[in-house]
């Protein structure tokens, strides 16, 4: 039984590493984008937004602004965007984008960049 345990631990570690690596979204397709440095510089009060590969474009029907607050529809839930998550610098792509994370299985907004609602 002891030899099985010695082999199981490294295999479980390798499996966890491979699974975690496979979940990454940046597959290099944006490596040559002229906006890559700009995307990588974006941050909110919650930290760096990461890159364009980590953000999601939000359709106009899936976000709204009312009384100076934003809401965004993520994973079938309307989520209030915290003031600290709003990116205030000019939007160079014009599209609304959101960078999300999860707390207790529910989406939360780490960064939100409003678009032009055209």
N, C-alpha and C positions, 0 to 999 in steps of 0.2 A: 504494500500500500504506500509506503514512503516514497519509492521512486516515482509513482504517479503524481504525487504532490509536487515533487521537484520539477517535473515537466509541465504541470498544469499552470503554475504561476507565470512563467515566462510566456506561455502561449496566450494566457488571458491578457497580459500586458500588451503583447503584440496586437491582439484583436482589438483592444481599446484604442491603440494608436492608429490603426488602419481605419477604424470606424470614424474616429474624430477627424482624421485628415480628409476623409471622403465627404464630410459635411461642409467643408469650406467652399464658398461660392466663387471666389476669384480664380478663374482658370487661365488667366493671362490674356484673355481676349481684349482687355482694355489697356494693355501695357503701352501701346503706342499712341493712345489718345492724347491730343493736345490739352485736354482739360484734366488729365490725371493729376498733375500737381495741385490744381485748384481743388478738386474733390478731396484729395488727401489733406488739405489744409483746413477743411471745414470742421468746426467744432461747436458744441453748445455748452451750457453749464454742466452737462452730464458727461462731457469728455469728447474725444474725437469721434466724428461720425464715421470714419474709415474711408472707404473709397466708393466710387460709383457702382462697383460690383456688389456692394453691400446694401445699397439703397434700393428702394422700390419706387417706380413712377406711379403716381396716384392720379386716376382719372378725375376730371372735374366733378363728376357726380358723387365721388367718394370722399370729398372733403368740403368743409364749409367754414365760413367765418361769420361770427355773430358777436356784436358788442366787444370787439377787439380780442376775442378768443377763437381758437381754431378747434375743430373736431375732424377726425379722420376715421374712415371706415376700414378696419383691419380685421381680417379673419372673422367676418360676420359680426363684428362688434363696433359700435361707435365709441371711439376713445378720445377723451379730451386731451389736447396737446398742452403740456405744461409750458408756461411762459418761458422758462429757462431752456426749453428744447428748440425754440424757434431760432432759426438762423436768420440774422438780420442783414447780412451783407447781400449785395446784389446777386440775383439768380442768373448765372451766365447761360443756363440751358433753357430757361423759361418754363420748364415743366415742374409740376409739384412733385417733391420727393419726400420720402419718409424713411428713416432708419429706425428699426424697431428691435425690441428685446422682449423677453417674457418674464412675468412675475406670477407665480402660482398658476401657470398655464394660460394667462391672459396677456394679450399684446399690450405693450407700453411703448411710448415714443421716446427715443433717445435724442433724435434730431428730426426737425421738420423744416422744409424749405418750401414756402408757398410759391405757387406759380402765378400765371397771369389770368387764369379762369377765362380763357377765350373759347 
